[in-house]
Amino acid sequence: MEGPKNIRTQAYIVPSKSAPFELRDVVLDEVRPSEVLVEIKYTGICHTDIVVQHGGMPIGDYPAVLGHEGVGIVRCIGPSVANKSLAVNDTVCLSFHSCGKCRACKTGECGSCPGMTEINFLSTSRSGAPLSPISLLDGTSVHGQFFGQSSLSRMAVVAEKSVVKVDARPEEMPFLAPLGCGYLTGSGTVLNVLKPRSEDSIVVLGLGAVGLAALMAAKALGLRKIVAVDLLDTKLKIASTLGATDTVNTSTQTDLATALRTILPTGADYIVDATGSATLIETIVTCLGHGGTLALVGVPPPQATLKINALDLLLSCKRIVGVIEGRSDPHVLIPRLLQLFREDKFPIDRLAELYPADKLPQAIEDLKSGS
């Protein structure tokens, strides 16, 4: 059974590599048996969208519709969708896509699915023509289902694994979009991977959505020492209100290692890097305490190389782990984060800045500037 077809809607298109986003009329293909049609109410802008726009990460093809932090209302459900509790008019958060079959997916670490790049960037969940559910009015195919969704659209044909049903109230919806990626990644790194104890210390570098989510998760766990690092005082002030016990401004404190060792003389138990800066990463490894763990969450530039003393890592029992999407299962973590939000332990309503859909260029500029 097919769902509605030839749905005309609007979406932000990236016509070619490094081209600006263009708001265009598009046509959606029918909803296939394992897909869900979602009316997008809110979507987040993630740094990954900008990187892909400029060709810094692979994409199946251009033109493309990006966006991967959608929140919306279900309008049609394919008959083969596994979640039989899902109903038309349900509120859903949209997150990344995973295969559901590998060892990582079966153990709830879907962010470690070996097919992440292929499934979320290069292809869609579809087989057979058309491979994308989106086309221009002249019939030109547009790469869709980016992260299973392509949420920079008024309507989206979404892969079922990307759909997370939530019992969100209308007044909560404006704040939930980044739960699909940014907040999921930061909090999942702390809750699922590092799993610190209350007596532990943690340092968070880079206070965007990912870093602040990691900080809030650490606060929710009651960590004794939470150090926030950024180059903007505005972000450091926000971090202090969210639970940071100490802050370091790298624009005024040029010797980061000394600053951190002053706060944590024996080194940090855990460090989360959300900057992707190779220079910072080389520095902060030396700031780990014996047996400490550095979680790399930020994406370094493709040409970046790291100079790290392997003998020091061995003798001091330090470890470095790479974390994608918090090694999480969105169907488990997103409802947990929503509950923490309602308990005022994950106050994401203090972070969101809302823009009308036609103000995307301004939102992107504010993202780049850190405001």
ABEGO torsion letter per residue (X at the ends): XBBBBGBBBBBBBBABBGBBBBBBBBBBBBBBAABBBBBBABBBBBAAAAAAAAGABBBABOBBBBEABBBBBBABBBAABABAABBBGBBBBBBBBBAGABAAAAAGBAAABAAAAAAAAABBABBEOBABABBBAAGBBBBBGBGGAGABBABBBBBAAABBBBABBAAAAAAAAAAAAAAAAAAAAAAAAAGBBAABBBBBBEABAAAAAAAAAAAAAGBABBBBBBABAAAAAAAAAAGBABBBBAAABABAAAAAAAABAAEBABBBBAAGBAAAAAAAAAABBBGBBBBBABBBBAABBBBBBAAAAAAAGBBBBBBBGGGBBAAAAAAAAAAAAAAGABBAAAABBBBBAAAAAAAAAAAAAGX
